[in-house]
Amino acid sequence: MVWNQRGGSGTMLMPFIKALYDPQASLPQESMLYEKALEEIKRYSIGSQMHALIHQQGKWAQVPTFFQERLKQFSDETRCLNFFIKNQLDQILRQFETSHISIIPLKGVRFAEKYFGHFGARATSDIDVLIQKSDLDIAIRCLKSLGFDIEELRSPAHFHWSFSKRLPSSPIPLTVELHWNVLVEQTSNINMSEFWEHATPFASYQNVKELSVYHTFYMICLHGWSHYMDSPKYYMDIMQMLHRHPDDINFEVLFKDAASHQTLRRIHRTLVNVYGHFPHLGDIKELPVSYKKASSTSGSRYWVALANKIHNKFFNFDSASHTCAALIHAFYNLGNSRFSSRIKKF
C-alpha cells in the first residue's frame, strides 16, 4: 500500500478495509490476521472508524471477540477525546459568532459526524477551521481570549497558523489551526472564494458555515495528497464520501475546476491511487481517467515509497512556478526546523 512508508507489513489492513467497502469482499477468517491488523489499526488511529463501519454494516458478529473488545476500547478512547474537542470547537464557534467573523470547521469532529455518522467515529487530535485571510488578526484575538496563546513559528508562504493551549490533564497541548487556504500559497491558483460562496449555514449560526459536499471532497483529496496518502485514513475518508454522496461529487466539474486552479495532477494522482487500490469504486462512481489495479505489494519497498514521496512533494504540480514555490517553501521550513532545534539545544 502507498501508506506503508516504514517497511512494515503495510497491506495487512487491505482485506479488512475492502470488506467494509467492497460488497464483493468478505472479512478474513484467520484469527492471526486480526491480531496483526490490530497493530496497524492502533498505529494509524483508525480503530473508531473500523468500529463504526463494522457496526453500520451489521458485521459485528463476524469478527472475533478479542477484536471486538479492542475496537470498542479504541472507539471509547476516541469518543472521550472527541467529546472534549467538540466542546472546545463549540466554544470557538460561539466566540467567532459573537465577534461576527465568518468561520468554517474543517475535517475533525464535524467531518466525523456528517460523513461517518457520529462525532466520535473518526479520531482527531486538533481543531482546523477556515477563515477569511482579512479576518486573521481578529481571529487570533478570539483564540487568545479562549486560552490558545502559544503561537507556532509561521512560514510567510504557508496557508495556516497554529495556536495551542496547555491542558491541565495532558502533557500535549490542544492546537487550533486557522486556515485561509487549503494548500501552500503560491503552489496553485486555487480560488477560496468559490469554497465560501457554496458553503451552507451551520446549525443556527449566522457566521458559521460548512463546506458543500463537493468542496469537502475536493479538500479531502488535496489533504490526502499533501500527506502523501501515507495512512489508510485518507483512503477511507475519500471512499466514505464517494459511498455516501456519489451524486454530490461531479468528477467533470472537479477536473475542470482543478485544471483552472492548477491542482489537476494532484487530484488525478490521488483518485487514481484510491481507485487503483479499491477498484469497486468504479461501480459506485466511474472515474473518467484510466487507472490500473494496484499490486498487493505496491509501495512495500522503502526506496520505492521514498521516490514516490519525493515526486509527490516536488514534482506533482501543474506548472514549473508551483514546483519552484514548493521547493522554496520546503527549504525555508528546513532552515526554520534546524534553527528551532539549535535554540532548543541552547
Protein Blocks (a to p, Z undefined) as FASTA:
>chain_A
ZZlmnopnolmmmmmmmmmmmmkbccdfblklmmmmmmmmmmnopmmmmmmmmmmnopmm
mpcfklmmmmmmmmmmmmmmmmmmmmmmmmmmmmmmmnopacddeehjllmmmmnopakl
pccfbdcddddfklmmmmmmmmmmnopabccdddfkbcbdcdddddfkbcbdcdddddfb
fbdehiaccdfklmmmmpccehjbfkbccddfklmmmmmmmmmmmnoopafklmmmmmmm
mmmmmmlpcfklmmmmmmmnopmmmmmmmmmmmmmmmmmlmmmoccfbdcddddfkgoka
mklmmmmmmmmmmmmcfbfklmmmmmmmmmmmmmmmmmmmmmmmZZ
